[in-house]
């Protein structure tokens, strides 16, 4: 007699009885009622705990490229188990290996187990995220004309020389399947950092899909500094810089032009140090 049946007790049990008149035997097979669960196994754990906010109604989160296995847990090793992608209705076997995880793996998975006592099921809602990372390799469009200069965010730590008076386009392409916000910050030579003031006519920002473009036109010494593109989403933040400075030859030429034209000494002094660092003027 069992007071509490566990999965280890499943077997065929035989009762033998005998007395003076003979012997009698009866057998019975004990089956356990199924208890099942469908879990995710990932070396990085569920990404839900790494998000800025946990999505409602989601059981497990993964990033594109993770090594994930959806594993059946059942208390009867003899049970027949199968996993279905709920939306598609296709059979997936007893375990599902998603290595690496593709974006199309997102969805609800139904796990069903069957034995002689009946069947039991469990469902797992999987959400897949593709973090919004700046694409530092994407080919940028060529300049529209001779007066336009094109640069990409996060591609070089070195200052980029820009022609005085040109139109500068800073491109920030990023990857990701979720909704992301892209913004531009400017770190000025004095170290002060703030969002780009698009109310100034010189700045124009355009965000379309997975691309953010900041236009600075016309570019002058006043707009030198570090321009930082930041991408923010529920799963990841990224940032890429572009450091702009007025081209040295343009600075020299401007200084010479100011002296030749007799412009006020105050403005000349403001620019004189730049001229001197490029060439002993």
N, C-alpha and C positions, 0 to 999 in steps of 0.2 A: 504494500500500500504506500502510495506517495502522498506526502503532505503538501509538497510543492514540486511541480514538474518543471524541469529545465530542458534546454535543447540537448543536453548530454544524456537525458533519460530516454530519448527516442530509440526504440529497439523492439524486438519481438520478445515477449515474456511468456514463459510456459509454467503452468501450474500442474503439479503432479500430486495426486491423492490416492491413497491406498488404505485398505482395511482387510479384514479377514476374508472378504468375498472377492477381492481383486483390486485392480489399479485403474485409475482414470486420468486422462491427460487433456488439458485445454490450453490453447495458446491465444495470445492477443498482441496486436501491434499497437504501440503507443506513438502517436504523432503529436507534434507540438503545434499549437496555433501560431501562425506566422506573425512576426514582428519585424517590419522592414524600415529602412531609411536609405535615402539617396544623398550622398555627401560629395563635396568637392575636395580634391587633394591637390595642393599646389605648394611647391617649396617656399613660395613667398606668402602663403596664406591667402585668405580672402581679401581682395583689394577693397572691399566695402569699408574695412576699418581704416584704410589709408585715405579715403576720400574726405573732402571738406565737410560734406554732409552725407549721411547714409540715405540712399534712395528708398522710398517706401515700397513695400511689397516685393523686395528682392531678397533672395536667399543667399546668393553667392555672386561675387564680383571678380572679374579677371581683366587683365590688360591684354591687348593684342600682342601676341608673341610669347605669352606665358606658357609654361608647361603644366597643363591641367588634366586631371583624370576625374571623371565622374564615376564614383565607386558605389557598388551595391553593398549594403550591410543588412544581413538577414540572419535570423536565429536558427534556421534549418539549412545546413549545408547541402541537403539533398533536394532542396526546392529548385524548381525551374525559374530562372530569372531572365528578365529582358528589359531594356530601356528603349523608350520611344522619344523621338523629338516630337513634342506634342503638336506643334503647328503642322509639321510635315507628315506625321503619322508613319514614318519609316522606322524599321527595326534597327536598333543599335547594338544589340548583344548585351552581355551581362555587365561589362564595364565599357566606358567610352573614354578613349584617349584623345585629347585635343592638344596636340603638340606639333607646332606651336598653335596657340589659339587664334583662329581667324575671326574677323568681325561678324561673319555670318553665323557663328556658333551661338550667338545670343538667342535666348528663347526659353521656353519651358520644357523640361524633360520629365517624362512619366516613367517611373520604375514599377514593374509589376512582378510579383513572385507568386508561385503556385505550388501547392503540395496536396496531399490527400485530404487535408482538412479544409481546403478552400484556397482563396487567394487574398493578397493584400498588396497595397500600392502606396507609393509616396511620390510627391512632385517637387522638383527643384526649379526655381526661376533664376536663370543665369543672365546677368547683365555684363556685356563686354564693352570696355572703354578703350579708346585709342588716344592716349594723352596728347594734348596740343603742344607739340614741340616745333620750334622754329626750324624750317628746312634750310640749312646752310649750304646745300649743294644744288638746289634748283636753279636752272638756267634763267637768267633775268632777261627781260625784253631789251632790245637795243635802244639807244637814244633816238628820240623822234626827229631831232635835227641837230645841227652843229652846236647849238647853244644849250643843249640838254646833257646832263651828266647823270648816270645811273649807278647806284650802289646797293648792296644787300646787307641786311642786319646780321651781325654776329660772324662776319667773315674775316675780319682782320682787326688786330689790336692796335695796329699802327695808324697814325693820323693820315688822312687822305687829303691831298692838295686839291682844292676846288678853284676854278677860274672865277675871278671877280665878275659879278653881274650875271652869271649863268643860272639856268634853272636846274635845280638838283632834285632828283627823285630817289627816295629811300624806300626800298622794297623789303617787306617782311612776310614771306610766305611761310605757312605753318601747316603741319599735318594734324589729323585728328578727326574722328567721326562725331564727336559730341560738340555741342555749342560752346564756343570759346570767345572771349573778349580780347581784342588787341588794342593796346594803347601805346602812345609815344610819349616819352619823357625827355627832357633836355637837361643835361648837366652842364652848366655854364663854366667858363674858366675860373670863376670865383668859388666853385664848388657847390653852388646852389642848384638843387634839382627840383623841377616842377613839371606838370603836364604841359604839353604844347598848347599855347594860346591861339586857337584857330580863329579867334576874332580878329587877329592881325592879318592883313591882306597878304602878307608874305608867306603864310602857312596855309596849306590845304591838305586835309587828310581824307582818304577814301578807303573804307573797309568793304570788301566784296568777297563773300565766301570765305575761303582760307587764305586771303591775301589782304594785307594792310599796306597802303602806300602813303608816305608823307612827302609832300612837295614843298620845297623852299625856293621861292622865286620873287625877286632876284637875290642871289647869295652875295652877302657882303661880310666884312670883318665882324660886324655886329652879331652875326649868327654863327660864329665859330663855337665849337664845343662838342660834347658827346651826346648823341641822340640814341636813346634806348627804346627798342621795341619790346614790349612785354605781352605775353599771351597768358591768359588766365582761364582755367576751366575747373570743373568740379574735381578733376583727377590730377592735374599737374599745372605748374607754372614754369615758364621759360622766359629768358631775356637775351637779347642780342644787341650789341652796340655798333654804332658807326661814329667815328671820330673825324670831324671835318675842320679843316683850317684853310684859310685863304692861301692860294699858291704864292710862293716866295717871289717869283718874278713879277707877279701882279702887284704885290706890296711895294717892291722897289719902284716899279713903274708909276704907281700911284703917288709915292713920295716925291719922285722927280717931277711928276706932273703938278703936284701942289706947289712945290717951290717955284717951278717955272711960271705958273699962273698967279703966284703971289697970294695964295689962300692964307687965311689967318694962321698965325703961329701956334695957337692953342691946339687946333686940330692936327697940325703937323706933329707937335710934340706927342700927342696921343698915339700916333702911329710910328714915331721915330724908333722906339725900341725894337719893333718888329723888323724894321728896315735894317737896323744895325746887326741884329742876330743873323740875318740872311747874308748880308754883305756889308762890309765897312763902307758906309755911304759917305 
